[in-house]
Structure formats: structure tokens, C-alpha cells
Amino acid sequence: MHTVTVIVPAHNEEEGLPATLESLARQTVPPDRILVVDDGSTDRTGEVAASHGVTVLRPPHRLGSKARAQNHALPHCTTDLVLAVDADTVLAPDYLARILPVFDDPDVTVAAGTVRTRYTRTVWERGRSTEYLFGFHWQRPIQARANSPMVCSGCCSVFRRDTLTAFGGFPERTIVEDMDYICMPLGE
């Protein structure tokens, strides 16, 4: 059986964070630990997280990026898997139950499920929804057949902790740490 720690980087996320933490609490296979990195929030992000019974980490100064916040939490992870979740992501109740078994294959180092937008009220939200549908239902199957994935969604990917640590953590060189991890050779 796999163990998993969830890392939720958060900066001024008091409004969206409760839905994320509630979705984690409703998992049919619960995570072993949830870490919220309150990255210099000026709102009640840390208090909201603490009210949900999770561990809140507060760096001594604002780190300023999602990857840096995730890397701040990485030394606090002792489980064999790490689930990186954005503070505005709501997971299906069976997300962990469905994704953890893929790690029974020792060659799997990272995995992610399908992402859908919660809202399609604005043109931007509808555009993102279309992008996700296109990427997950057309591009990803082609990439899978070629054994060449381009990205594991940064909003909800599971990593083998030892591989992620050996890689140097979450890549901080760009804002697309999810693509960087998939595309960079180990150790670069």
C-alpha cells in the first residue's frame, strides 16, 4: 500500500482553499498528511488551512513561486508518494483510489488524472475548458501511444518522492514546473 503526502502551495487563497481541502478530506483513500504552504499571504489563508486540521508551513519570507513553495514542503514529506495540488483544485472523491494503483508499476514515477474546469462563466474559463478537453481527450492518448507524455497536470500530479528528490525537487526555472519535470533528463 502506498503512502501519500499532499502539498498545497497557497498565496492569498482563503476563498478557494476550503473547497480544495474539503475535497482532500472526502477522498475514499485518504492521504497520510496534508501540508499547506502559506507563502506570505496577506489574507486568512493560513488560518483557513489550520481550521481544516492540516499542517500549515509558513516560510520565513515570501518565496514567490509555486515550485519554491512546493520545494519548501518537500523535506517535510516522509511518504513514498507526493501529491501536488493547487489551492483552487477540487479533486473527485476517488482521485487517490484511482491513481495510486498505477504506482504498483515501479517504472511509473509521476501520474495525473484528467482535469476539468469548475466554471465556464467567462470567455477565459470557457477557453481553458476547451484547452483541457482538447489536451486530455485528443493529445494525451496520442502521447500515451507514443510513450512520450508532454505534461502531467501541475494542479494535481502524484510523484514518487525519492525520484522527485533525486531530480532536485520541483523545477524553479520557469512557471511550467509540470512540463519541466516531464521534459528534463534526471539531474539537469
N, C-alpha and C positions, 0 to 999 in steps of 0.2 A: 504494500500500500504506500502510495506517495504522500509526502507531507508538503504543504504549500504555505508560504507567507505572501500576503498581498501588500504591495507598495502602492500608495495613493499619493502622488505629489499634488500639493494644493497651494495656490496663492489666491486669496480673496474668493473662496469658493463656498461661503456659508450657505448660499441659496441652493446650489445644485448638489452639494456633498451629501445631504441626508438621503436622497434617493439612491445614490451610489452605495452608501454604507448599508442602507436597508436591503438593497439587492444582494449584497455580500452576506448579510445575516440570514437571508432566505435561501441560501444555497442548500441543495439537498445533500451535498457533500461539503460540509463547512470547512473553510480554511483554518489552518492551525493558528495563524496570527495575522492581524491586520495592522499595518503601520501607515499612519498618515503623516506626511512630511509637511508641516505648516511652514511654508517658505516665505517668511516675512509678511504675513497677511496683516492688513490694517482693519479687517473686519473680524467677525467672530468665528472664523474657520476653525481655529484650534479648539475653542470651547464646544462648538458643534460636534467636532470629531470626538472629543472626550466624552460628551454626553451619550455617545453611541457605544461606549465601552472599549474603544480601540486604543492602541498605543499611539500617542502623538509625539513626534520628534520635531524639535524646533532648533534648526541650525543657529549658530551664534550670530550670523549675518545673512542677509538675503542672498541666496545662491543664484537666482535669476534665470534658471532654466529647468525644464522638466527633467532632463538627463542628470543634471547636477543634483537635483533633489532626490532622484531615484538612487544615485550613487551614494548619497549621504545615508540612505537607509540600508543599502546593501550589506554593510558589516553587521547589521542587527538581524540579518536573516540567517537562520541555522537549519532551515528545512532543505530538502533536496530540490524543491522547485520554488520559483518566484513568479508570481502573477503581477504584472504591471498594469494598473488600471487608472485611467484618467478620472479626475474628480467629478466629471459630468457624464460618466458612463454608467448605464444601468445594465446589469447582466441578467440573462434569463436564469431562472432558478436552478436549472440543470447544467449551467455552463461548466462548472468544475467536474461534475459527474460525467459529462460527455468528453471533456478534453483531457483529463488526467490519464485515462487508459492508453492514449497514444504514446505516453512515455514508458510504457512497458517495453517498447522497442528501444534498445539502448542507443540506436543511431539517431533518434529524434532528440534535438537539442532545443528547439523552440516550436511552439504551435499557437495558433489563434483561431478563433471561430469567425463566423460571419458577422459583419457589423451592419446595422441599420440605423438610420436617424430616428430619433424620437419624435421630432416635429418637422413638419413640412409647411410651415405657415408663410415663410418668406421665400423670395426667389432664390436666395442663397441657400436656405435649408433644402429646397427642392433640388437645387443643383447638386448639393452634396449627396442627397439621397440617390440621385441618378448616377453620380460617380461611383458610389458604393455598390449599387446594383450591377453596374457595368463591370466593375473590378472583381467583385466576388462571384458573379454568376457567369461571366464570359472569360475574363482574363485569368483568374485563378485556376480554373480547370485546365486551361492550356498550359500554364506554368507547371501545374502538378504533373501533367503527362510528360512534360519535358524534364521533370525532376529538377526544376530551376525556379523556385519561388523568388519573387522580387521583393516581397514585403510581408511581414507578419504585423498586423494592425497594432500600432503603438498604444491604442486605447484599451487593449485587453489581451496581451500576449503572455504566455507562460514560457519560462526559460528554465533550463537546468541550471541551478545555482553554480555548480562547480565550473561549468563551461562558461557561463556569463562572467564569473570572477576571473577565470583564466584569460578571457578575452580583454579584461581590463574594465569591466562594468559596462554601463550604457554609454555609447559614444556621445561625446560632448562637442564634437567639432562642427556639427550642423544642427538644424532643428528637426531633422528627419532621422532621429536615432533608430527608429524601427527599420528603415531601409539600410542605414549604415551597418547595423548588426548583421543583416542578412547578406549584404554585398561585400563586406570587408573580410579578407582572409584572417584567420585566427592570429592574434598577436600584433596586428598593424594598428 
